[in-house]
Amino acid sequence: MPAAAICRRAKPRGGYGLAVGLAVTFTFFQPYSMPESIYESLGGEQTLRALVDRFYDLMDSEPEAAGIRALHPEDLTESRNKLFWFLVGWSGGPPMYIERFGHPRLRARHLPFPIGESERDQWLWCMNRALAELITDNFARVQLAHNFAQLADFMRNKAG
Ligand code: HEM
């Protein structure tokens, strides 16, 4: 088939104006674009650092969390760093924890510590308070709370 005939066939029915109009609409309004990651909607590294600091401050000071505080080292600096690095990658940011320590294998790393319902609930008590205070984006906060609840429950390794 001659090239001219192919060109004539390839021309869209509504003419090029319609094609350009659709391209502009989809490029700038992105009706089907993916939602941004939780990492972006909650405010990235800065917010996560503040969240982790508040979480460990609560664990360090509130009697409700005394049980799990006793499982942690006296100096919480590394605990803060590790949870922060983990959460950055987990929420969709750069894989900071994996770069340093490899695959998180979180459940295996928690096996040396006895974690039952009480420990799970203390951990979530601190985290849910920190979330309520610091995460203003409703979607990100609800999503995070849901994911934390599931992960904390998965961390249980003893009855009760
Ligand atoms: C369910 C109750 C939990 C308890 C009682 C608990 C307790 C602990 C303890 C005692 C450590 C070791 C000390 C340290 O390195 O900071 C630890 C480490 C850690 N936890 Fe938890 N944890 C719980 C749940 C979670 C959850 C839900 C997450 C993630 C969202 C998490 C993330 C981490 C991380 C990233 C580390 C450092 C692991 C490593 O590289 O050694 N923990 N946790």
Residues whose N, C-alpha, C, O or C-beta is under 5 A from the ligand:
A	BS01	HEM	I68 L71 H72 S79 K82 L83 F86 R109 F113 I115 E119 R120 W123 F148 L151 A152 M155
